[in-house]
Amino acid sequence: MEIDGFQELLTPAGQDVLLSAMESDISEKGLLASATRLRARHSASLVSAALTQVRLRHRAVAKFGPDALRMYFTPHGLEQSTRASVAEYRAGRFFGPVLELCCGIGADLLHRARAGIAGVGVDLDPLTVAVAQANLAAFQMGNLASARVGDALEQDPAGFEAVFADPGRRTARGRVFDPRSYEPPLDSLLALAARAPAACVKVAPGIPYEAIPDGASTEWISDHGEVKEAALWFGALATGPVRSATLLRDGHVHTLTPDASLGDAPVGPWARYLYEPDGAVIRAHLVAEAAALLDGHLADPRIAYVTSDRLVETPYATAYEVRTVLPFSVKRLKALLRENDIGTLTLKKRGFAADLDRLHKDLKPTGTLTGTVVLTRVGDSPVALLCGKV
């Protein structure tokens, strides 16, 4: 997508084409016919820009809900953008005005503006900036927030209450795991952010612990059980503990923080229930805190499965009822599935070296019931647990 084509899409004529494209069949089967019909009345470049935008909007619904059908995107911008639930939650922690570095398509900028927080977004790519400006205009937020083209590392945070940065963590070859390879590098962003009264830098949830700087309050965030990101908070925004896990579920926010009175989680035998902690809880090293809430313990001190005889309703872990525990072997497990009439099988593993797709084919479940098999180990011994989800 070129910037000239995108800007043409924002003209009255472009908006008419976009509206027609929104009402067209954009499925694989119907796309060609829709494009041919629209090209009979409009230029090919404008039709292409409109259909591309409509397809991106439909993809974006999973991240942004109904708002996606009013927003504008680039493929990379959609991939990098913050999910609406996370952006809305995070906006509540800020006070303004905010200087946002690497603002992308403006998702965070937009949600802070909706919360009444002024801000300026900066991005190196002119097309991305144009998309961010269009998103602010689409929701009448241009009076509170704006976006401009610029190099993140050349910005001056003077006059802003906080800095927010969302560096690029994906290249043409895939995700970037080394913070020194972020665009811009994490160290450079942190040095700039340190000049502001407060700051937040968005990082990958798998950030190495040794890469987390001193003085940061690190928050791992999951949305409906899926870990989305981590955020490093500094200065006046670092109001929480050194690490925390925030879970967003059905409009509710649940936060787990360290308990200084707890040591390592206790270890004991398998009990009636197995709990799989949320990924944010695991990333934040808060499994012992989760186990305490569940009146539970670990079967192996190195593996984040909690087991307990109590069934506790909690947002911090998913509960399974343990039906059978046996030493792992394909032959034994296959017989167990046959005895329990399991045909629809979910395989889960932690601390267990196995190709789950291949194992599923080897097991060939053919029964009529549903079951879950958890593959793990206790010490050096691999075990399989047949479970039912609570």
CORCOR-V894856 format. One record per residue. N is the residue number from 1. RES is the residue in one small letter. PHI is phi in degrees with one decimal (999 if undefined). OMEGA is omega in degrees with one decimal (* if undefined). NEAR is the number of other C-alpha atoms within 10 Angstrom. Layout:
BEGIN
N	RES	PHI	OMEGA	NEAR
N	RES	PHI	OMEGA	NEAR
END
This chain:
BEGIN
1	m	999	179.7	13
2	e	-99.1	-176.1	11
3	i	-64.9	179.4	15
4	d	-63.5	178.1	11
5	g	-64.5	179.5	17
6	f	-67.6	-179.7	23
7	q	-65.7	175.2	16
8	e	-64.9	179.2	16
9	l	-65.6	-177.9	21
10	l	-86.9	177.4	13
11	t	-74.7	177.6	11
12	p	-53.7	178.7	10
13	a	-64.2	178.7	13
14	g	-63.6	179.1	20
15	q	-66.2	176.8	14
16	d	-64.0	178.1	14
17	v	-64.1	179.8	23
18	l	-61.7	178.1	22
19	l	-62.8	178.1	13
20	s	-63.6	179.2	15
21	a	-65.9	178.3	24
22	m	-62.3	-178.3	18
23	e	-95.2	-176.4	11
24	s	-96.1	176.0	18
25	d	-82.0	-178.8	15
26	i	-109.5	175.2	19
27	s	-67.4	-179.4	10
28	e	-58.4	-178.5	7
29	k	-76.1	-172.9	9
30	g	-98.3	-172.7	11
31	l	-62.8	-177.2	16
32	l	-62.5	179.9	13
33	a	-64.7	178.8	13
34	s	-64.6	179.6	19
35	a	-63.1	179.6	20
36	t	-62.1	179.9	13
37	r	-63.5	-178.2	13
38	l	-70.9	-179.5	21
39	r	-70.3	177.0	16
40	a	-68.5	-176.8	10
41	r	-121.3	-174.7	10
42	h	-138.0	-179.6	15
43	s	-66.3	-178.6	11
44	a	-61.9	-178.5	14
45	s	-65.7	-179.7	16
46	l	-70.0	177.9	22
47	v	-63.1	179.3	26
48	s	-62.0	179.0	17
49	a	-63.2	-178.6	21
50	a	-67.5	-178.9	27
51	l	-66.9	176.1	23
52	t	-61.3	-179.5	18
53	q	-64.2	-179.7	24
54	v	-64.9	179.5	25
55	r	-66.0	176.0	18
56	l	-65.5	178.9	19
57	r	-60.8	-179.6	25
58	h	-66.2	175.4	17
59	r	-64.1	-174.1	15
60	a	-76.3	-178.9	23
61	v	-57.6	179.4	14
62	a	-61.8	-179.3	12
63	k	-93.0	-168.3	19
64	f	-119.2	-179.8	20
65	g	63.8	-177.7	14
66	p	-59.0	178.2	13
67	d	-57.3	-177.0	14
68	a	-58.2	-176.2	20
69	l	-75.3	174.9	18
70	r	-113.6	-173.8	12
71	m	-93.4	178.1	23
72	y	-123.9	-173.8	25
73	f	-144.2	159.2	28
74	t	-116.3	179.6	20
75	p	-56.2	179.9	14
76	h	-68.0	180.0	14
77	g	-63.1	177.4	19
78	l	-65.4	-179.1	19
79	e	-62.6	-175.0	13
80	q	-81.9	-169.8	18
81	s	-65.6	178.2	20
82	t	-79.4	175.5	22
83	r	-57.8	-173.9	20
84	a	-57.6	-178.0	20
85	s	-62.7	179.9	18
86	v	-72.2	180.0	20
87	a	-62.2	179.4	18
88	e	-65.9	177.9	18
89	y	-62.2	-175.3	17
90	r	-67.1	180.0	16
91	a	-56.6	-179.1	19
92	g	-68.6	-179.8	13
93	r	-92.0	-174.4	12
94	f	-92.1	164.7	21
95	f	-129.0	-169.1	19
96	g	-111.4	-6.1	15
97	p	-75.2	-174.5	20
98	v	-119.8	171.0	26
99	l	-95.3	-179.2	30
100	e	-104.5	178.6	28
101	l	-98.0	-177.1	26
102	c	60.5	-170.5	26
103	c	-74.2	178.7	29
104	g	59.2	-177.9	32
105	i	-78.8	171.8	31
106	g	90.6	-177.7	32
107	a	-62.3	178.8	24
108	d	-67.9	178.2	24
109	l	-57.3	-179.6	31
110	l	-64.9	-176.9	32
111	h	-70.5	174.2	22
112	r	-67.2	178.3	28
113	a	-61.6	177.2	25
114	r	-63.3	177.2	18
115	a	-86.4	176.9	13
116	g	88.5	-176.5	17
117	i	-104.1	-179.8	19
118	a	-71.9	178.8	22
119	g	-172.8	175.8	25
120	v	-128.1	177.1	19
121	g	-104.1	-179.5	29
122	v	-129.0	175.4	25
123	d	-146.1	-175.5	23
124	l	-77.3	-173.1	16
125	d	-95.0	-177.8	15
126	p	-60.1	178.9	16
127	l	-64.1	179.8	22
128	t	-61.4	177.8	26
129	v	-63.8	178.4	25
130	a	-61.7	177.9	22
131	v	-66.7	178.0	23
132	a	-60.8	178.7	30
133	q	-62.6	179.5	23
134	a	-65.3	178.7	25
135	n	-67.8	176.2	23
136	l	-63.2	-179.9	26
137	a	-67.0	-177.6	16
138	a	-62.9	-179.8	15
139	f	-113.3	177.4	14
140	q	53.8	179.7	14
141	m	-111.5	-178.5	21
142	g	-66.5	177.9	17
143	n	-79.3	-178.6	11
144	l	-105.1	-174.1	18
145	a	-138.4	179.3	26
146	s	-148.5	177.2	22
147	a	-134.1	-179.7	28
148	r	-144.3	178.3	18
149	v	-81.6	178.6	17
150	g	-179.4	176.1	17
151	d	-84.5	-176.5	14
152	a	-54.3	-173.9	23
153	l	-78.1	177.8	15
154	e	-102.3	-177.5	8
155	q	-83.9	177.9	13
156	d	-109.8	-178.2	13
157	p	-77.4	179.5	18
158	a	-58.9	179.9	12
159	g	92.7	177.7	11
160	f	-105.8	178.3	19
161	e	-78.9	-177.1	18
162	a	-154.5	173.2	27
163	v	-117.1	171.3	30
164	f	-122.6	-178.0	26
165	a	-132.5	179.5	25
166	d	-131.6	-175.1	25
167	p	-66.6	177.9	24
168	g	-67.2	-179.1	23
169	r	-126.3	-179.8	20
170	r	-145.0	175.1	16
171	t	-120.1	178.4	12
172	a	-62.4	-179.8	5
173	r	-92.0	177.7	6
174	g	124.0	-176.4	8
175	r	-68.4	177.3	12
176	v	-105.2	-177.4	15
177	f	-104.9	179.3	16
178	d	-86.0	-179.5	15
179	p	-57.2	177.3	20
180	r	-72.8	179.2	13
181	s	-101.4	172.9	16
182	y	-60.7	175.9	22
183	e	-119.0	-3.6	18
184	p	-74.1	178.4	20
185	p	-58.5	-176.0	16
186	l	-58.6	-178.3	22
187	d	-58.4	-179.4	15
188	s	-67.4	178.2	14
189	l	-65.5	-179.2	21
190	l	-64.6	178.9	18
191	a	-63.7	178.1	11
192	l	-70.4	-178.6	17
193	a	-62.5	-179.0	25
194	a	-65.3	179.8	15
195	r	-83.8	-179.7	14
196	a	-101.7	178.6	21
197	p	-61.8	-178.9	17
198	a	-152.4	-179.0	21
199	a	-158.2	171.6	27
200	c	-141.0	178.2	26
201	v	-122.1	179.0	22
202	k	-81.4	-179.0	20
203	v	-134.1	178.1	25
204	a	-68.7	-179.2	22
205	p	-63.4	178.9	20
206	g	-91.4	-179.4	13
207	i	-55.7	178.0	15
208	p	-60.7	-178.5	11
209	y	-59.7	-178.0	10
210	e	-70.7	178.9	7
211	a	-88.6	179.6	12
212	i	-80.4	-175.1	15
213	p	-73.5	174.5	13
214	d	-60.9	177.7	9
215	g	88.3	179.9	12
216	a	-86.0	168.7	21
217	s	-100.4	-171.7	21
218	t	-100.5	-177.1	26
219	e	-121.6	173.5	28
220	w	-97.0	-173.3	26
221	i	-121.3	173.5	29
222	s	-123.4	178.8	23
223	d	-122.4	-178.0	20
224	h	50.7	173.0	14
225	g	86.8	-179.5	18
226	e	-112.2	-179.1	13
227	v	-68.9	-175.8	21
228	k	-102.6	-174.6	18
229	e	-169.3	168.2	20
230	a	-125.1	179.6	24
231	a	-132.4	176.0	22
232	l	-99.6	-178.5	24
233	w	-106.7	-176.8	23
234	f	-135.8	172.8	25
235	g	61.5	-175.7	17
236	a	-66.2	178.0	14
237	l	-90.7	-179.8	18
238	a	-86.1	-174.7	19
239	t	-88.6	-176.8	11
240	g	-96.6	178.8	13
241	p	-72.8	-178.6	13
242	v	-60.1	177.6	17
243	r	-146.7	-179.4	21
244	s	-156.6	174.8	23
245	a	-119.6	178.9	26
246	t	-113.5	-178.9	24
247	l	-114.2	178.4	25
248	l	-105.2	-178.7	19
249	r	-143.8	173.3	14
250	d	50.3	177.4	8
251	g	82.8	179.8	9
252	h	-107.7	178.6	9
253	v	-114.7	178.5	12
254	h	-120.6	-177.3	13
255	t	-125.1	177.1	16
256	l	-110.6	-177.5	21
257	t	-128.9	-178.1	19
258	p	-63.7	174.5	18
259	d	-113.1	-174.8	11
260	a	-64.0	-178.6	7
261	s	-80.1	-177.8	6
262	l	-96.8	169.8	11
263	g	-99.9	174.7	9
264	d	-68.8	177.9	13
265	a	-64.2	177.5	20
266	p	-65.4	-178.5	16
267	v	-122.2	-179.2	15
268	g	-163.1	-176.7	15
269	p	-75.3	176.3	11
270	w	-61.2	-180.0	21
271	a	-114.2	-172.5	18
272	r	-68.0	-176.2	15
273	y	-120.9	172.7	23
274	l	-114.0	178.9	30
275	y	-115.4	174.8	26
276	e	-101.1	-178.0	20
277	p	-61.1	174.4	22
278	d	-57.2	-178.4	26
279	g	-58.4	178.7	23
280	a	-67.6	177.4	29
281	v	-64.3	180.0	29
282	i	-67.8	-179.5	19
283	r	-60.3	-178.6	21
284	a	-83.2	-179.5	23
285	h	56.6	-178.5	17
286	l	-120.1	-179.4	24
287	v	-66.4	178.3	29
288	a	-62.7	178.2	23
289	e	-65.6	177.3	22
290	a	-65.6	179.6	26
291	a	-61.6	178.9	24
292	a	-64.0	178.2	15
293	l	-65.7	-176.5	13
294	l	-96.6	-174.6	21
295	d	53.4	-173.1	15
296	g	-123.2	-179.6	26
297	h	-149.7	176.5	28
298	l	-96.8	173.1	26
299	a	-81.3	175.6	23
300	d	-134.9	-174.0	21
301	p	-66.4	-176.8	16
302	r	-101.9	-173.6	12
303	i	-123.7	-170.3	17
304	a	-86.0	167.0	26
305	y	-113.3	179.0	22
306	v	-101.2	177.4	31
307	t	-128.0	-174.6	28
308	s	-157.5	173.7	23
309	d	-87.6	179.1	15
310	r	-101.9	172.5	13
311	l	-96.0	-175.9	18
312	v	-120.0	175.3	15
313	e	-78.7	-175.7	12
314	t	-150.1	174.0	14
315	p	-79.5	-170.8	19
316	y	-87.6	-179.0	28
317	a	-158.5	175.0	22
318	t	-98.8	-174.9	16
319	a	-98.1	173.0	22
320	y	-130.4	173.9	20
321	e	-90.5	-177.9	21
322	v	-82.6	179.1	22
323	r	-97.4	-177.9	13
324	t	-148.0	173.0	13
325	v	-120.5	179.3	15
326	l	-146.0	174.0	13
327	p	-58.8	-173.7	16
328	f	-74.5	162.4	16
329	s	-159.4	-178.2	11
330	v	-61.0	-177.5	14
331	k	-63.3	179.5	10
332	r	-64.2	-177.4	14
333	l	-66.8	178.2	18
334	k	-62.0	178.7	16
335	a	-66.0	179.9	13
336	l	-63.5	179.0	15
337	l	-64.7	179.2	24
338	r	-65.7	179.5	17
339	e	-63.7	-177.7	10
340	n	-97.9	175.3	14
341	d	58.4	-178.9	16
342	i	-87.3	177.4	20
343	g	-120.1	176.0	17
344	t	-97.6	-169.1	15
345	l	-117.7	170.9	19
346	t	-108.4	177.6	14
347	l	-106.2	176.1	15
348	k	-130.3	179.6	14
349	k	-146.4	172.0	15
350	r	-156.6	-177.6	14
351	g	68.9	-174.1	14
352	f	-136.0	-178.1	16
353	a	-88.1	178.7	11
354	a	-159.1	172.1	11
355	d	-89.8	-172.8	9
356	l	-65.6	178.5	14
357	d	-63.7	179.4	9
358	r	-67.0	179.5	9
359	l	-63.0	178.7	12
360	h	-59.6	178.2	15
361	k	-66.4	179.7	9
362	d	-67.4	-177.4	12
363	l	-75.3	177.5	18
364	k	47.0	-180.0	15
365	p	-65.0	-175.0	19
366	t	-131.2	-176.4	13
367	g	-78.2	-176.6	15
368	t	-110.1	-175.3	12
369	l	-105.5	-178.8	13
370	t	-107.8	177.9	17
371	g	-153.4	177.8	20
372	t	-124.7	174.6	20
373	v	-113.5	177.6	21
374	v	-103.1	-179.6	23
375	l	-107.1	-178.5	21
376	t	-153.8	177.4	25
377	r	-148.5	171.4	21
378	v	-124.0	-170.5	17
379	g	66.0	178.6	11
380	d	-99.3	-174.3	8
381	s	-100.2	177.2	10
382	p	-72.9	-180.0	16
383	v	-133.8	176.1	16
384	a	-125.2	178.9	23
385	l	-118.6	171.8	22
386	l	-86.0	-173.5	24
387	c	-128.2	168.8	22
388	g	-118.5	-179.1	16
389	k	-73.5	178.9	13
390	v	-84.5	*	12
END
